[in-house]
Amino acid sequence: MNKKSLERAALGCNIKFGLSHGELECLVLENEKLYLKILVDKGADVIELIYKPTKTNLIWISERGIPEKKFTSNDYANDFLFTDSYAGGWQTIFPNGGLPSDLNGMHFSQHDEVALKPWKFEVLEESANRASVCFEIFAEKLPFRITKTFTLEKDSPYILIEESIENLSSKEWLTMWGSHITFGPPFLSEKSKIILYGNPRVVPHSEEVDIGGRRLGTTSEFDWPIGLDSNNMEIDFSNIPKPGTKSELLYISNFEKPSFRIESSDLNLAIDFQWDETIFPYLWYWQEFGNSNEYPWFGKNFNIGLEPFSSFPTNGLAEAVKNHTAMRFDPKEIKTAISNFKVSELQITRKG
């Protein structure tokens, strides 16, 4: 969205649909504070989340840009379509998290399957005081109905996200469910700070996620935020490092409060995201700071992912079943998760 459009946006809440991004249908929810652009034809992805007073897109989008063409059956045959087409944003992941995986005679591609498919939507409310849209998809590989609803209220910097997954069958199923949220410039910089509450426990990924190496020198568990590098020097993972720092992937749990806060001192802005820990007991912390010079990032990325998840690791559903973190759905069971996204301006104390 360009700056002039932001400046002339109407007061109160508003929904715009029938829009397009190339071949893909998209939809916009907005109020005086926030502008939320969602791809209907690909995962109901959030591709713009703009804080209007500063005209800042809070969600990271890579320089490769958002795909503009609809996927074909040939595209869906690609096990790594998610990575090959990935441009950032905010996706729902279900029922397979991470690498391709085989379970009980079924094959799942990377982050299969609802993040890559078209969704439908219904406007639940559109008034000056409130805008609410529900997105819906039926999974094809497993018998599930998934919905997610975004709601804005007049002059509010909050987004309410209500998600529901329903097992449509009379059989028990094991799955993975997560929110794949990424942050980067202009909001994120090496002056940014990540705040988690209490003393969460951190489990490093079992191996490096990039051939260029990793930040940690061990895969031993540790208490947030201090880990150790290969020289036994402390790494404070609450700080964003300089560009060129090696990649890392952490799984965090045992929260005092299931939420994260990112403070951007450059922009005097903060994001607070709170989720349902009964649904998402883990937070995946993906870190990519431009050291990955090979496919698929080519040294161009400076971003993080803070991803509430039902399970871990990012090796696919079969491994989550093996380590007993896979999410179980009983016959006909419905699980519901409520999350809140809030933007605020940092209070600055001026000296002198």
Secondary structure, DSSP 8 states (H G I E B T S, - for coil): --HHHHHT--SS-EEEEEEEETTEEEEEEE-SSEEEEEETTTTTEEEEEEETTTTEE-S-B-TT----S---HHHHT-TTHHHHT--BSEEEE-B--BS-EEETTEEE-TTTBGGGS--EEEEEEESSSEEEEEEEEE-SSSSEEEEEEEEEETT--EEEEEEEEEE-SSS-EEE--EEEEEE-TTT--TT-EEEE-S--EEEE-SS-SSTT-BS-S----EETTEEE-TTS-EEETTB---TT--BEEEEEE--SSSEEEEEETTTTEEEEEE--TTT--EEEEEEE-S---STTTTT---EEEEEEESS--TB-HHHHHHTT-SEEE-TT-EEEEEEEEEEEE-------
